[in-house]
């Protein structure tokens, strides 16, 4: 069973390590190098939740609330947990959070991360903007009101 819980300060090194393992290849393909966070405490613990499966750490989810949208910053799963529907489940949770607030969901993927792009498009997100480095996607729930303020 998949569960979410707040990330703890003692887990900062795990979060940094997971980010390195899942993002290194994409960053190197784009920039020719990978520059991890300078130290584990640089990770955004306040907005990060640990994904657990059967009591074991399986990934992380970082979501930020802005006045006019919800931003999915990170959805990282350990490689052995990818491709089993867990990402879809986590995205549905975040989409429900956005819809519950009446806000659009926004995120970006690095251009080389075509697997993530295909996933988000398959799950109903739309491309909103593109740069040389990133593809920005969004999902606007039917409940969205442009005048919503938190």
C-alpha positions in Angstrom: 0.0 0.0 0.0 1.3 3.4 -0.9 1.4 6.1 1.8 2.8 9.6 2.1 4.3 11.2 5.2 6.3 14.4 5.8 10.0 14.2 5.0 12.2 14.4 8.1 15.4 16.5 8.5 17.3 13.2 9.1 16.2 12.1 5.6 17.8 15.0 3.7 20.7 12.9 2.5 18.4 10.2 1.2 16.4 12.8 -0.7 19.5 14.2 -2.3 20.8 10.8 -3.2 17.5 9.8 -4.8 17.4 13.0 -6.8 20.9 12.3 -8.0 20.0 8.7 -9.1 16.9 9.6 -11.0 18.0 13.0 -12.5 21.7 12.5 -13.2 21.3 11.1 -16.8 18.8 13.7 -17.8 20.9 16.6 -16.5 24.0 15.2 -18.2 22.2 14.8 -21.5 21.0 18.4 -21.3 24.0 20.3 -19.7 26.8 17.8 -20.0 27.1 17.6 -16.2 25.0 17.0 -13.1 25.3 19.4 -10.2 23.5 18.0 -7.1 22.4 20.2 -4.2 25.4 21.6 -2.5 24.3 20.0 0.8 21.4 17.8 1.9 19.8 20.6 3.9 19.2 22.6 0.6 16.3 20.2 -0.1 12.9 21.7 0.4 11.8 19.6 3.4 8.7 21.7 4.3 7.0 20.8 1.0 8.3 17.3 0.6 6.6 14.0 1.4 8.2 10.6 1.5 6.5 7.9 -0.6 6.4 4.6 1.2 5.4 1.2 -0.1 4.9 -1.6 2.5 6.7 0.6 5.0 9.8 1.1 2.8 10.9 4.4 1.3 10.0 4.3 -2.4 10.4 7.9 -3.4 9.5 11.5 -2.8 6.9 14.1 -3.8 7.5 17.9 -3.5 4.5 20.2 -4.0 4.4 23.9 -3.6 1.2 26.0 -3.2 1.2 29.4 -5.0 -1.7 31.9 -5.0 -2.7 30.9 -8.5 -1.6 27.3 -8.9 -0.2 24.2 -7.4 3.4 23.4 -8.5 4.6 19.8 -8.7 8.3 20.3 -8.2 9.4 16.7 -7.8 7.9 13.3 -8.3 10.7 10.8 -7.9 10.4 7.1 -7.5 13.1 4.5 -6.8 13.9 2.8 -10.1 12.5 -0.6 -8.9 9.1 1.1 -8.2 8.8 2.8 -11.5 6.4 1.5 -14.2 4.0 -0.1 -11.7 1.3 2.6 -11.5 2.7 4.3 -8.4 3.5 7.5 -10.3 0.0 7.6 -11.7 -1.4 7.2 -8.2 0.8 10.0 -6.9 -0.1 12.3 -9.7 -3.8 11.6 -9.0 -3.3 12.7 -5.4 -1.6 16.0 -6.5 -4.3 16.6 -9.1 -7.0 16.1 -6.4 -5.2 18.5 -4.1 -5.2 21.1 -6.9 -8.8 20.5 -7.8 -9.7 20.7 -4.1 -8.2 24.2 -4.0 -9.7 25.1 -7.4 -6.2 25.7 -8.8 -4.4 24.5 -11.9 -1.5 22.1 -11.5 1.8 23.1 -13.1 5.1 21.3 -13.5 8.0 21.1 -15.8 10.2 18.3 -17.1 13.7 18.5 -18.5 13.6 18.2 -22.3 15.7 14.9 -22.3 13.3 13.2 -19.9 10.9 11.9 -22.6 9.6 9.1 -20.4 8.3 11.7 -17.9 6.9 13.9 -20.7 5.0 10.9 -22.2 3.7 10.0 -18.7 2.3 13.4 -18.0 0.8 13.8 -21.5 -0.8 10.3 -21.2 -2.3 11.4 -17.8 -4.0 14.4 -19.4 -1.7 17.3 -18.8 -1.1 19.7 -21.7 2.0 21.5 -22.8 1.8 25.1 -21.9 5.2 26.4 -22.9 8.6 25.1 -24.0 12.2 26.4 -23.7 15.4 24.9 -24.9 15.8 23.1 -21.5 12.3 22.5 -20.2 8.8 21.6 -21.2 6.1 23.2 -19.0 2.8 21.3 -18.5 -0.4 22.1 -16.8 -3.7 20.6 -15.9 -6.6 22.9 -15.3 -9.4 21.4 -13.2 -13.1 22.2 -14.1 -13.3 23.8 -10.6 -10.6 26.4 -11.5 -11.6 30.0 -10.9 -9.0 32.6 -12.1 -9.9 34.8 -9.2 -9.0 32.2 -6.6 -6.7 33.5 -3.9 -5.3 31.5 -1.0 
